Amino acid sequence: MDQPVNLEAYFDRVGYSGPREASLATLGALHALHPAAIPFENLDPLLGRRVRLDLESVQRKLLSSRRGGYCYEHNGLFAAVLTALGFRLTTLAARVVYGRLNPAGARRSHMLLKIDMPDGTYLADVGFGGQSPSAPLRLDTTIEQRTPHGLYRISRQGDWFELIAQMDGEWRALYRFTLEEQSPEDHEMANWYVSTHPDSEFRTLLFVARNPPGKRLTLLGNQFTIRDLSGASETRVLGSPEEIASVLEQDFLIHLPQPRNELLPALARAAMASRE
């Protein structure tokens, strides 16, 4: 790694004060706290700013600057923390199929972690936005797995695994992945596409999420939704970029990037794009 991860700053950011041993209990506690404290957001691509994946940049953004990020930043930071604690892990790549009319054409644009524990292999993913599992998932295709934010299961077809979540009483596929280990260069190539390619939705649409205990918060364009664990939800349409910025600060706990006179027009464009 390019520099040591600052465990004290990370634990302060997510509110963790427990043991520092490489145990399933530690992994589970951190996996629940991370997406509750650090939001998923794509404000940098919306602003046309480069998303850097080196650990120094990720720590500066997610820890020091109290921002959020997307999967490469979240799971990159999480991998550094877990490695420092003594966990054995590799990074994987996934094709996101959730919300796609043509899943077969999905690119490998998502990063997740495979963690080898004494009692088996687990998946960790704190960077899938509103549908991030809030607990590590055992790599087992025979069971349903309950997390603090709902049920998940994993299916397999040949070399491919598929993560599936129960949503509104239905099972919906989120992404497909193999167990092929990825390098930092592999993730850098995918990150470059996601953050800079003109066809990437992250350049034009606003995606924000945070999963505090008992509910999921999402912001898609100008539609702010609060969903509780019973499945009940409330959606509010935000009427102006100033109102969107206020929700980003107050509900998603984001210290907004500056200058504000660049951010507000970007939020307005994203709100308009979400209605098209």
N, C-alpha and C positions, 0 to 999 in steps of 0.2 A: 504493500500500500504506500501511497505517496506521503502519508503522515499518520501518526497514531490517532485513533478516534478518541474524542474527549468524552469519556464515559460519564463524568460528573455533569457535564453540560447536557448530555442526552438524558440522564436520569432525572435531572431537574426539569427538563422540557416535558417529559411524559409523566412526571409525578411518581417515579418508582423509588422505593427505599428498601426493597427486599434483598434476599440473598443474591450473591454474585457467582453462583455455581452453575455449571452447564447442565441443568436439570430440566425435565419437562415442565415442572412447576414454574421455573424462571421464564422459560420460553413462553408459556401460556400467559403469564402475568404481563410480560412486555408486549405480547401480540395483542392483548386487549387494550392496553394503555396507549399504544402508538397511534392507531387511527382515531382514537378519541381525542387526542391532544394535537396532533399534527395533521392539518387538513390536506386533502387532495386538491390541487388547483393547477391551472395551466395559464396563469397570467403572463408569464414570460413569453411563451410563443405568441399569445395574442398581441403583445407589445412589440413583436419582432426581435426579441432579445435572445441571445444564445443561451441554451441550457447546458451547463457544464456538469460533468459527472465525476470529476476528480473529488476526492473526499474533502479536501480543504474547502472547495466551493460549495459542496453540498452541506457541510456543517455550518458554513457561514450563513447560508440561506435558510435552512430549516431550523437551526438552533439559535445562532446569534441574532439573525434578523427576524425570527419568529414568523417566517413564511411557511408555505406548504410547497408541494411539488407533485410530480406524477411518479409512475411506477419505478423508473430508473433511479430517481432520487430517493424515494422512500425505501425501496428494497435494497438499494446500494448502501444507504446508511444503516439499515437494519442488519445487513450482512456484516458490515464492519463491526457493529456492536456485538453481535453474536460471536463472531470470530475472536474478538478480544476477550470474551467471557469463556472461551474454550470450546465452543461448539464446532463440529465438523460439518461443513456445508459446501454445496456447489450452487451455482446460479443456472437457471433454466430460461428458455424462451417459450412463449405461447402465442398462438393465433387467437385473437379475440373474435368470438362468434356472436356474442350477446348483442342483440339489436340489429343484426345484419340480415338482409334479405338473401344474400348469397354467401353462406359461411365458407363454401369451398374456396372463395377468393380472398379470404382473410390473410393478412400479412402477419409475420411473427413480430409483433410490435409490443409485446408485454414481457416483463421480467418477473420471475418468482424464484423462490429458494427451495432447495431440497436439503433437508437436514437429517443426518444419520445419527440416530440415538441408540443406546444399548438395546432398547426393546423394539426397534424397527425404524422405518423411514417416515419422515413427516414433511409436509409442505407448509411453507410459511409465505404469506403474501399480505403485506400491510399497505399495498399500493394499487388496489383495484377500485378505488373510489367508493361510491355508495354501496357496492356489493362486495367490498373486501370482507373476507371472513375475519371474525374477531377472535379466532383461536387457531392454533396450528392444526392441520388436518393429517391424520394418519394416511399413508399411501396404501389404502385398502379399498378394493372395489366391491366388497361384499356387504358393507354396512352404510347406514345413514349416520351422519355425525352432527351432533348438536353443538352450536357455538352460542355465545351470549346474544348474537344477533340473528339466529335462525339455523335452519337445517341445510346441510350440504351433503353431497355424495360425489364419488369419483367413479366414472365408468372407463372401460378400456376397449379399444378396437385395434388389434394388432399392436404396433409400436406406439400408438397414440393413446393418451389418457385425456379425459374430458372432465372438467370441473363443472358441477351442476348445482344450482341453488334453488331452494323452494321459495317462490315469490308469489304472493297472492293466491296461495293454494295450488300453484302449478310448479312443476320442475322445469327450469330453464337453464340451458347451457350457457356458461360464461366464456370459457376458453378451452383450447386444445393444446396439449404440450407433449413432448417426449422427454426422456431422461438424459438427453445429450447435453453434456456440460458445455456451458457458454463461457467465452472469454470476455474480458472488459472491452476488447475491440469489437466483438459481436454486438454487445449492447450499445457501443458508441455509434455503430452504423445505423442501428434501428432508431436510436435517439435522434440522430441527425435527420432521418426521414420524418419522424413524428413532430419534431420541433421546427423544421424549416421547409418541408415540401409544400408546394402550393395546394396539393390535394389533401393534406392532412387536416382533419377536423379540428385539431388542437390549434390551428392557425386562425380559425374563423369563429369557432363556437366556444362558449364558456362552460367548463365543467368543474364543479366544486363539490366536495363532499367532506363530511365529518361524521364519525360514528360514536357519539358519547353513549354512556350506559343507557339502555332502554329505548333508544331511538336512532334513526338514521336521518341526517340532514343532507339534502342535495340542492344544488342550484344549477339549473340548465338554462343558459341564456338569462332570461329575466323571470324564470319560474322557480320559486323557492318552495320546496316541499319538506315537510316534517312528517315522518312515518314512524309510528310506534310498533312495538313487537307484536301487537295483536293484528297488524295489517292495516289499521286505520291510518288515514293520511289526510293532511291538509295542505293544499297548494295555494300560494299567494303569488299573483303576478305583480312584479315590481315595476313601478311606472316610470322610473327615470334612472339614468346612470348613477346619480347621487344616492338613490335609494338602494341600488345594487351595492355600491361601495359601502354603505352603512351596514348592510347585512353581512358582507364579507368581513367587516371589522367586528361586529357585535356577535354574530352567530357562529361564524367560522373562525374567529379569533386570529385573523390574518392582519399582520402589520403591512399595510398596503405599499406596493412599490411606488416610488416617486419618480418624476414629478406628477402630481395629480392631474395637471392639464394634459398629460399624455394618456393617463389611465382612463379618465372618464370617456373620451371619444372611443377608445377601444372597447369599453363596456357597452357603449351605445351601439357600436357596430355588431358586437356579439349578440346583443338582444334582438337586433333587427334580423340577423342571420338565422336565429333560432325560430323565427316566424315564417321563414321562407320555405 
